[in-house]
Amino acid sequence: MLLLRSGGAWRLPRVLAPGVWIANAAGITEAFERRLRTRTWFLRQLSYREDEDPGRLRAIVELELLDARWAPPAHGRWAGQGELQRLGLKDEEQRPLLAEYLDELARDDVPPERPPWARPGWRERVHAWLESEVARLGHRVVRVEQLKQWGISAILRIHTDGPLLYLKVPARLPLFVEEWRVTAALAQRFPGYVPAPLAVEPEEGWFLLPDLGDPVGWDAPLEPRIAMLRRFAGLQRQTAAITSELLAAGCHDRRLDVLERQLDGLIAAPRATAKLASEEVAELQQRAPELKDACRRLAALGLPYTLVHGDLHLGNVARHEGELVYFDWTDACVAHPFTDLHTLQWEEDETTRTAMLDAYLAEWEESIAPERLREAAALAAVVIPLHHAVSYHEIVAGLEPSSKSELDATHQFLREALEKLRGMSDS
């Protein structure tokens, strides 16, 4: 590992990267390239924690040098196991982590959960495939840029002598679909709603997508926010009659009876409730029958099961050729349609949230009576976070230890379900 001398001791190269979060591979590599004056490739984070300062994270990341001829500056050196033991460290609390890292390298002992893109050598393999596929499409690769990378996925932007292209590879986890397969099936069935992959490597799970333009984005005005939900409701209604086809295409079965059966195991799992207060755990256990009843009551209101995106938000929608297009189908499933109303959690303004909900519900008025729609929305507010608690519990279980903190949010969804249940009880 590279160490730099600092005040008579040694420490890892450090950067301050405003506005960069842990999966922002582009921001991380750019910051270190400025610091080290050489190109780097982001592999993974070894640790990360919230700083004492609000809104600030401290992370230790693993980068791969792309220039084998690069030499450390005069105040730097490479350190292996023996050197680390002899050197004084500026950040002595990091020594156990760094020693463990070097031991893993020496043993070539990689956790089986570590995804391929977090391992040296993956970059060369994917580059070779990209060059071949881009040539098949009639173009030439000019530059490959990392955009996003963490325990559950990697996204690359490919600059060609023609159009921009994007490669995505998701982790293979129990509740994740084979995204290339589901995306291709949805694009064929619903052209204009879902982008069609341009190339696929099934064994690796790689798929290449066209440039869709910028996402609608979190700062979009009200009109496109409403349009995003209204158009998606229209797509969902079209899928109500083809749920068997969706399941055959690879979507998971996450209907309400499935969720109800999952709740006992979820609430009893120590890892799912570890960050909840003992009083919250006791309340979850006590009110589990009410949570199950909310699932049954929502199902009884009669809305059909449909396609559910599972991670619908303004960052996963783009306007392409005049129409809103939905991407990032990793969590695609057959479930209650209102599951995708979890996107409203990001809306801080009550007026905006109400307008978006009204627009979405209006698309379902032909299905059931308006008063039952409102009752369904209220029950869904309790059930939706339970759906996501199951998702995140399964996601975290499949990640290697150093990556679990990136998505350790199961307790937050369980807490949200309790808060919504209390609100229903008080109303």
Buried (B, 14 or more C-beta within 10 A) or exposed (E): BBBBBBEEEBBBBBBEBEEBBBBBBBBBBBBBBEBBEEBBBBBBBBBBEEEEEEEEBEBBBBBBEEEEEEEEEEEBBEBEEEBBEEBEBBBEEBBEBBEEBBEEBEEEEEEEBBBBBBBEEBBEBBBEBBBEBBEEBEBEBEEBBBBBBBBBBBBBBBEBEEEEBBBBBBBEBEBBBBBBBBBBBBBEBBEBBBBEBBBBBEEBBBBBBBBBEEBBEEEBEBEBBBBBBBBBBEBBBBBBEBBEEBEEBBBBEBBBEBBBEBBEEBBEEEEBBEBBEEEBBEBBEEBBEEBBBBBEBBBEBEBBBBBBBBBBBBBBBBBBEEEBBBBBBBBBBBBBBBBBBBBBBEBEEEEBBEBBBEBBBBBBEEBBEEEBBEBBBBBBBBBBBBBBBBBBBBBBBBBBEBBBBBBBBBBBBBBBBBEBBEEEEEE
